[in-house]
Amino acid sequence: RRLAVSLNRAGMGKTSAAVNLAAGLALAGARVLLVDADPQGQAASYLGVEPKGGLGELITGALPPEEALVKARDNLWLLAGGKGLAGLQDSIGDRAGGGRQVVAEALAPREQEFAYVLVDTSPDWDPLTISVLSYVRELLIPVSLEVMSVQGFGEFLQQLEALGRSGKDLRLGYI
């Protein structure tokens, strides 16, 4: 299963939800890949690991998958976010199709090793987030009952609709 934890607002608990869901699934015995697609790269800190690189380096080819993926716990691997993603935004957007397949192309060679691929997105609506949303099949959207969170949720749904990803191949099942 391929899931993203996403919302276009900062501070809504996306990383906390993604890390805790990944850790829980791993504790239950599932093999999990947690992908941090946020330039802040906080998932590594949550898990107490210091990777050489991560998703940015995998996409650019600076690191092969076996070096970019870090085992964080039993059954849990991390593909870290961080500074390596910051410079990718322009180059992803310049690719054919707006770079929608960049994440799928980067993860495809290894995704069959995992029962779950969970992706923590940045709060920005940028080419990398669009590529993540083009890759995943399910969405988990953390929404607190506060005005800004609910407003962000409404805006996110509008952007998702404009992207054309609200069809049958993307399940908005967890809010």
C-alpha positions, -999 to 999 in steps of 0.1 A, spaced: 0 0 0 12 35 -8 0 62 15 8 99 19 3 120 50 -4 154 35 -20 188 40 -9 222 28 -4 237 63 26 235 85 23 224 121 -7 201 117 11 169 128 19 153 94 54 141 104 42 129 138 14 110 122 36 95 95 64 84 119 40 69 145 19 51 118 51 37 103 65 26 137 32 10 146 29 -9 114 66 -21 118 59 -32 154 29 -52 140 53 -70 117 49 -52 84 79 -41 64 76 -4 61 94 23 41 89 58 55 97 85 29 103 120 41 95 144 12 99 175 33 130 197 31 128 202 69 137 165 71 123 159 107 115 122 103 152 112 108 153 132 141 120 116 153 136 82 147 171 91 160 190 83 128 215 103 109 214 93 72 240 102 46 212 115 24 177 105 13 151 111 -12 168 140 -28 200 121 -33 181 91 -46 163 112 -72 195 129 -84 215 97 -84 240 110 -58 233 79 -37 222 44 -47 191 30 -30 211 8 -7 229 39 7 199 62 7 176 39 27 184 36 64 171 9 87 156 29 116 139 0 135 131 -36 130 109 -37 98 112 1 94 134 18 68 137 56 62 143 75 31 151 108 46 141 143 36 162 174 43 183 199 24 189 176 -5 152 182 -15 154 220 -15 172 223 -48 150 197 -66 119 218 -69 129 236 -100 144 206 -118 114 184 -110 90 211 -124 111 213 -156 108 176 -164 83 162 -188 47 161 -174 58 185 -146 78 158 -130 48 138 -118 66 105 -122 98 115 -104 89 99 -70 74 68 -87 106 63 -108 128 67 -77 109 43 -55 98 17 -81 130 -4 -79 126 -11 -42 89 -7 -33 81 -44 -37 103 -51 -7 77 -33 16 41 -39 26 37 -2 31 53 29 17 43 59 37 52 94 25 53 125 47 49 156 25 59 191 30 32 217 37 39 233 3 20 226 -29 51 222 -51 63 199 -78 76 173 -53 43 172 -34 25 168 -67 48 140 -77 41 123 -43 4 126 -48 7 111 -83 25 81 -68 4 72 -37 -30 55 -38 -43 66 -3 -42 98 16 -42 105 53 -49 141 61 -44 153 97 -70 180 105 -75 195 139 -108 213 147 -92 247 144 -101 274 118 -67 273 100 -66 236 98 -101 232 85 -95 260 60 -63 243 49 -82 211 44 -108 228 21 -80 244 1 -61 211 -1 -92 193 -15 -96 221 -41 -60 218 -52 -63 180 -53 -94 183 -75 -75 207 -98 -47 182 -100 -71 156 -112 -62 131 -85 -95 127 -68 -106 99 -91 -109 62 -84 -71 56 -82 -66 78 -51 -85 71 -20 -91 99 5 -99 75 33 -83 89 64 -90 124 78 
